[in-house]
């Protein structure tokens, strides 16, 4: 929420979980909102005429089919109020070859949610899950993004690709059907150095920044994504530097102390959120 607010958006959060800490830690406690509870919150907003003014909707992790069904209904209700609603869907399903969600949730993302989205921000694993296509090259990625366009989204931004021959690098790829200013390319890729360590929350940050910068720079998708990537890199670097690198953890290490050390330094990165650093993005 903070990155979007810093970039000038008035944000109303609907929390679907209330946890003691994020799930990157060894344990977490709290409660999960079910579909009925989510619907009650949406109904409360509607009772007071508050659904009328929303220009954007951003969704991320959705853990249950019943909640997913209510999200689909909410998109429909918001579009009844504003047919031009921009729906940004971060299809959080998994990473590193593993699903985080039940198979039926992954199927609902593909069959019911992604077709409603204006913009989707999958990682490489999620892109493959949504399209059924394997991605081993940038050409494969563009083919898979074309397959996602065929489902409905106008813009696809793949937040991370790890490709053969690109050791030590992360590739971010984008594809849009929207007209670009001055005839800019509708498909592009940006290459950045891979930073050591495992950081929880970078996907959420990426999706939030994507919404904000796509709103700020209509018709300039590549420029918007460059701003997103520049800020995410800056936040990760600042987080790692805060512990002198000692707090970096791998996927295999999830001790409480390591997780606490690697909490993303968002507040400390306010300047980099508002003014992405100029960097050498390939």
C-alpha positions as CSV (number, residue, x, y, z in Angstrom):
1,X,0.0,0.0,0.0
2,X,2.8,2.5,0.9
3,X,4.4,2.5,-2.5
4,X,1.1,3.3,-4.2
5,X,0.4,6.1,-1.7
6,X,3.8,7.6,-2.2
7,X,3.2,7.7,-5.9
8,X,-0.1,9.7,-5.4
9,X,-2.8,7.0,-5.2
10,X,-5.5,7.0,-2.5
11,X,-5.6,3.3,-1.5
12,X,-8.3,1.4,0.4
13,X,-6.9,-2.0,1.6
14,X,-9.1,-5.0,2.1
15,X,-7.0,-7.4,4.2
16,X,-7.8,-11.0,3.5
17,X,-5.4,-12.2,6.2
18,X,-4.5,-10.9,9.6
19,X,-1.2,-12.6,10.5
20,X,1.4,-12.0,13.2
21,X,4.0,-11.8,10.5
22,X,4.4,-12.7,6.8
23,X,4.6,-16.4,5.9
24,X,8.3,-16.3,5.1
25,X,9.0,-16.9,8.8
26,X,9.1,-20.4,10.2
27,X,5.6,-19.9,11.7
28,X,2.8,-17.4,11.6
29,X,-0.4,-17.1,13.5
30,X,-3.6,-15.3,12.8
31,X,-6.8,-15.6,10.8
32,X,-7.9,-15.9,7.2
33,X,-10.9,-14.1,5.8
34,X,-13.3,-16.4,4.0
35,X,-15.4,-15.7,1.0
36,X,-18.4,-14.6,3.1
37,X,-16.3,-12.3,5.2
38,X,-14.9,-10.7,2.1
39,X,-18.3,-10.2,0.6
40,X,-19.5,-8.5,3.8
41,X,-16.7,-5.9,3.4
42,X,-17.6,-5.3,-0.2
43,X,-21.3,-5.0,0.7
44,X,-20.4,-2.5,3.4
45,X,-18.6,-0.3,0.9
46,X,-21.5,-0.6,-1.5
47,X,-24.1,0.3,1.1
48,X,-22.3,3.7,1.6
49,X,-21.9,4.3,-2.1
50,X,-18.1,3.8,-1.9
51,X,-17.7,1.4,-4.7
52,X,-18.5,4.1,-7.2
53,X,-15.2,5.9,-7.2
54,X,-12.5,3.2,-7.8
55,X,-10.3,3.4,-10.8
56,X,-8.1,0.4,-10.1
57,X,-8.2,-2.9,-8.3
58,X,-5.0,-4.9,-7.3
59,X,-5.2,-8.5,-6.1
60,X,-2.4,-10.8,-5.0
61,X,-2.4,-14.0,-3.0
62,X,-5.9,-15.7,-2.8
63,X,-5.7,-18.9,-0.8
64,X,-9.2,-20.5,-1.2
65,X,-11.7,-21.2,-4.0
66,X,-14.5,-19.5,-2.0
67,X,-12.6,-16.3,-1.6
68,X,-11.6,-16.4,-5.3
69,X,-15.2,-16.7,-6.3
70,X,-16.0,-13.5,-4.3
71,X,-13.0,-11.7,-5.9
72,X,-14.5,-12.5,-9.3
73,X,-17.8,-11.1,-8.2
74,X,-16.2,-8.0,-6.8
75,X,-14.5,-7.3,-10.2
76,X,-17.8,-7.5,-11.9
77,X,-19.5,-5.2,-9.3
78,X,-16.7,-2.6,-9.6
79,X,-16.9,-2.7,-13.4
80,X,-20.6,-2.1,-13.2
81,X,-19.8,1.1,-11.4
82,X,-16.8,2.0,-13.6
83,X,-16.5,0.1,-16.9
84,X,-13.0,1.5,-17.3
85,X,-11.7,-0.1,-14.1
86,X,-8.1,-1.2,-14.5
87,X,-7.7,-4.6,-12.8
88,X,-4.1,-5.5,-11.9
89,X,-3.8,-9.2,-11.1
90,X,-0.7,-10.6,-9.5
91,X,-1.5,-14.3,-10.0
92,X,0.4,-15.6,-6.9
93,X,0.5,-19.3,-7.3
94,X,4.0,-20.4,-6.7
95,X,7.7,-20.1,-7.6
96,X,10.8,-22.2,-8.1
97,X,8.8,-25.1,-9.5
98,X,6.3,-25.3,-6.6
99,X,2.7,-24.3,-6.2
100,X,1.8,-22.3,-3.1
101,X,-1.9,-22.7,-3.6
102,X,-4.3,-25.6,-4.1
103,X,-4.5,-26.9,-7.7
104,X,-8.1,-25.7,-7.9
105,X,-7.1,-22.2,-7.0
106,X,-4.5,-22.3,-9.8
107,X,-7.1,-23.4,-12.2
108,X,-9.4,-20.6,-11.2
109,X,-6.7,-18.1,-11.7
110,X,-6.3,-19.3,-15.3
111,X,-10.0,-19.9,-16.2
112,X,-11.8,-17.1,-14.3
113,X,-9.5,-14.4,-12.9
114,X,-6.8,-13.7,-15.5
115,X,-9.4,-13.3,-18.3
116,X,-10.9,-10.4,-16.3
117,X,-7.5,-8.7,-15.7
118,X,-6.2,-5.6,-17.5
119,X,-2.6,-6.2,-16.4
120,X,-1.1,-9.4,-15.1
121,X,2.3,-9.7,-13.4
122,X,3.3,-13.4,-13.2
123,X,6.7,-14.8,-12.5
124,X,8.2,-17.4,-14.8
125,X,6.7,-20.3,-13.0
126,X,3.3,-18.7,-13.0
127,X,3.5,-17.8,-16.6
128,X,4.2,-21.4,-17.4
129,X,1.3,-22.6,-15.2
130,X,-1.2,-20.2,-16.7
131,X,-0.3,-21.0,-20.3
132,X,0.9,-24.6,-20.2
133,X,4.0,-23.5,-22.1
134,X,7.6,-24.0,-21.0
135,X,9.8,-21.0,-21.0
136,X,13.5,-21.5,-21.8
137,X,14.2,-18.3,-23.8
138,X,13.0,-14.8,-24.3
139,X,11.2,-16.0,-27.5
140,X,9.4,-18.6,-25.4
141,X,8.4,-15.9,-22.9
142,X,7.0,-13.7,-25.7
143,X,5.0,-16.7,-27.1
144,X,3.6,-17.4,-23.6
145,X,2.7,-13.7,-23.1
146,X,0.8,-13.8,-26.4
147,X,-1.1,-16.8,-25.1
148,X,-2.0,-14.8,-22.0
149,X,-3.2,-11.9,-24.2
150,X,-5.5,-14.3,-25.9
151,X,-7.1,-15.0,-22.5
152,X,-7.9,-11.3,-22.0
153,X,-5.2,-9.1,-20.4
154,X,-4.1,-6.1,-22.3
155,X,-0.7,-6.0,-20.7
156,X,1.6,-8.8,-19.3
157,X,4.7,-8.0,-17.2
158,X,6.8,-11.0,-16.2
159,X,8.5,-10.0,-13.0
160,X,11.4,-12.5,-13.2
161,X,12.9,-14.8,-15.8
162,X,15.9,-17.0,-15.2
163,X,17.1,-18.2,-18.6
164,X,19.9,-20.4,-19.9
165,X,22.9,-18.4,-20.9
166,X,21.8,-15.6,-18.6
167,X,23.6,-16.8,-15.4
168,X,23.8,-14.0,-12.8
169,X,21.0,-12.1,-14.4
170,X,17.3,-11.6,-14.1
171,X,15.2,-10.8,-17.1
172,X,12.0,-8.8,-16.8
173,X,9.8,-9.0,-19.9
174,X,6.7,-7.0,-21.0
175,X,4.1,-7.2,-23.7
176,X,1.2,-4.9,-24.3
177,X,-1.6,-4.6,-26.8
178,X,-2.0,-0.9,-26.0
179,X,-0.7,1.7,-28.4
180,X,2.6,3.1,-27.3
181,X,3.8,6.7,-27.5
182,X,5.9,7.6,-30.5
183,X,5.6,4.0,-31.9
184,X,7.4,2.4,-29.0
185,X,7.8,-1.4,-29.0
186,X,5.0,-3.4,-27.6
187,X,7.3,-6.2,-26.5
188,X,10.5,-5.6,-24.6
189,X,12.9,-7.1,-22.0
190,X,15.0,-5.5,-19.3
191,X,18.1,-7.3,-17.8
192,X,19.4,-6.7,-14.4
193,X,22.0,-8.4,-12.2
194,X,20.7,-11.1,-9.9
195,X,21.1,-10.1,-6.3
196,X,22.0,-12.7,-3.8
197,X,19.5,-13.8,-1.2
198,X,15.8,-14.6,-0.8
199,X,13.6,-11.6,0.0
200,X,9.9,-12.0,0.9
201,X,7.5,-9.4,-0.5
202,X,9.3,-8.4,-3.7
203,X,6.5,-9.7,-5.8
204,X,3.9,-7.7,-3.9
205,X,6.2,-4.6,-4.3
206,X,6.6,-5.2,-8.0
207,X,2.8,-5.5,-8.6
208,X,2.0,-2.4,-6.5
209,X,4.7,-0.3,-8.3
210,X,3.5,-1.6,-11.7
211,X,-0.1,-0.4,-11.0
212,X,1.2,3.0,-9.9
213,X,3.7,3.6,-12.8
214,X,1.4,2.3,-15.5
215,X,-1.2,4.8,-14.2
216,X,1.4,7.6,-14.2
217,X,2.8,6.8,-17.7
218,X,0.0,5.6,-19.9
219,X,1.3,4.5,-23.3
220,X,4.8,4.2,-22.0
221,X,4.9,0.6,-20.7
222,X,8.6,0.1,-21.0
223,X,9.4,3.3,-19.2
224,X,6.9,2.4,-16.5
225,X,8.5,-1.0,-16.0
226,X,12.0,0.5,-15.9
227,X,10.9,2.6,-13.0
228,X,9.4,-0.4,-11.3
229,X,12.6,-2.5,-11.7
230,X,14.9,0.4,-10.7
231,X,13.0,0.8,-7.4
232,X,12.8,-2.9,-6.6
233,X,16.6,-3.2,-7.2
234,X,17.2,-0.2,-4.9
235,X,15.0,-1.6,-2.1
236,X,16.7,-5.0,-2.2
237,X,20.2,-3.4,-2.2
238,X,19.3,-1.2,0.8
239,X,17.8,-4.2,2.6
240,X,21.0,-6.3,2.1
241,X,23.2,-3.4,3.0
242,X,21.4,-2.9,6.3
243,X,22.9,-6.0,7.7
244,X,26.2,-5.8,5.8
245,X,25.1,-8.9,3.9
246,X,25.1,-11.0,7.1
247,X,21.3,-11.3,7.1
248,X,21.0,-12.7,3.6
249,X,19.2,-16.0,3.5
250,X,18.6,-18.7,1.0
251,X,15.4,-20.6,0.2
252,X,16.5,-23.3,2.5
253,X,17.1,-21.0,5.5
254,X,14.1,-19.5,7.1
255,X,15.2,-18.8,10.7
256,X,13.3,-16.0,12.5
257,X,16.5,-14.0,12.8
258,X,17.3,-14.2,9.1
259,X,13.7,-13.3,8.1
260,X,13.7,-10.3,10.5
261,X,17.0,-9.1,9.1
262,X,15.7,-9.2,5.6
263,X,12.4,-7.4,6.0
264,X,12.3,-5.1,3.0
265,X,13.4,-1.5,3.9
266,X,10.4,0.3,2.4
267,X,10.3,3.3,4.7
268,X,14.0,3.8,4.3
269,X,13.5,3.7,0.5
270,X,10.9,6.4,0.2
271,X,13.1,8.6,-2.0
272,X,13.8,5.6,-4.4
273,X,10.0,4.9,-4.6
274,X,9.1,8.4,-5.5
275,X,12.1,9.0,-7.7
276,X,13.5,5.7,-9.1
277,X,17.3,5.9,-9.3
278,X,18.7,6.3,-12.8
279,X,20.6,3.1,-13.5
280,X,22.0,1.0,-16.2
281,X,19.2,-1.3,-17.0
282,X,19.8,-3.5,-19.9
